[in-house]
């Protein structure tokens, strides 16, 4: 049975591909860089985490105490109730809507206050003592009392 033209072409392409593959293999063998030293293959990481060809400066080395590293959630420490009592000034209070804000004297942060958290009636620029409670939207002032004059 005679070979078809298409079959001859496929065989010819296979032989050509094998020949090209052998040539590439020979070329790789000839251009291979043998005898690379370990120092040529090493890459260093500098203090910023970037790759570098030179070793890092040992004077910039930072010692880390293993006990100081905490993985996970830090242990909960009970807060002192005295730390929660703060002093501040009412910066804004809307009696119609029933809320306002207190400027904390120590941290200068603004703390939300609701009419339900008031013990004494307050006005703007009143000096008050209050406790801080964390709500879903941030710090809330509760047990708000006027400072005695």
N, C-alpha and C positions, 0 to 999 in steps of 0.2 A: 504494500500500500504506500502510495507516495505521500510525502509531507506536504501540507498545505502552505501557502505563502504566509498566512497569519502565524502558523506554528513556528516557521523559520524566523520570523521577525521577533517573536517572544524569546526564542532561544538566543538570538543575537543580542537582545537587550539584557538578558540574564548574564551572558558572558561579559558584556560591556560593564555592567554594574559590579560584577566580581572583580574585574580588572581595576576599576576605579577604587574599590574598597581596598584592594591590596596596595595600590599606589598611596592612598591616604595613610594606611598603616605604616608603610615604609617611611613616609614623610614624618610621621609622628616619632618613629624610632630615631631618625636622623636628627630631629630638632629637640629631642628630649634633653632636659637639663639635669644631668646626673650630678651627684655630689653636693647637693644643697645641704648646707649645715643647719643645725637646729636653730641657730640665731637668725638665719635667713627666713625660716618658716614661722618664727614667733611674731605675734602681734600683741602689743601692750594696750592697756586701757588706762587713760589718764584720770585725774581726779574728777573730771566732769562726765566720765562715762563714755568718752569718745575713743575710737581706735587711734593708735599712734605707733610709729616705728621706733621711738626711743622709750626706754624704761622711765617710769614715773620718778619724780624727785622724792627721795625718802624723807626729806625734811618736811614735806607737806602731808605726810602720813598722819591720819587721825586714829587714835586708839579709841575703841568702843568697848565698854564694859558689857559683857554678855547678859548680866543680871538686869541691866537697864532696858533691854529689849523686851517689849511685851507684845505677844501675839494674841489677838482677840480683843474682847471687850475688857476695859480696865475694871478692877474691882470697885464696887459701889461703896462709897464712904458716906456715913451719916453726916448730914450738915448740922452745924450748931444752930439752934433756934435764934440765938442772938445775932447771927450773920444775916438772917432773913429780915430783921427789923431795920428799917431804913428811914432816913429823913429826906424830905424833898419839898418842892413848891408846886402848887397846882398851876400849870401853864395854860390849860384850857379846860373849861367844864361847861357843858350844855345841859342845863336842868331839864329842858323840854325833851331831849332825847335820852337823857339819863346816863351819859358817859363823859369822860374827859381824859386828860393826860397829866401825869405828875413827872416833873423833872427831878431825877434822883440827884441829891446833893453830892454824893461821893463819886458816882460814875458818870454823871451828866447824861444818862440815858433816859429816854422817854418811856414811861410805864403806863399802860392802859389802866383806867379805873372805871368801874361800873357803879351805878347808884346802889346796887345791892351790896357792894363792898364797903360802903360808907357807914361809919358809926356816928360821926358828928356831921352836921350840914356844913358844906364847904363852898367857897367862892374862888374865883381866879385870884392868883397871887397869895393864897393862904399857905402858911407853913404847916406841914403835916408830918405825922409818923405813920408808917404803913409797913405791911408785910408783903413779901413778893411770893407769888405762886405761879408756877409755869402752867399756862393753858395751852390749848391746841394751836393758837396763833402766836404765842410768845408769852412774855411776862405780864402778869395781871397783879394789880395792887388790891389787897384785901385788908380788912380791919383798919381802915383809914380813920385816924383821929387827928383833931387839930392840936398843934403844939401849944402848950401853955405859954402865955406871954410873959 
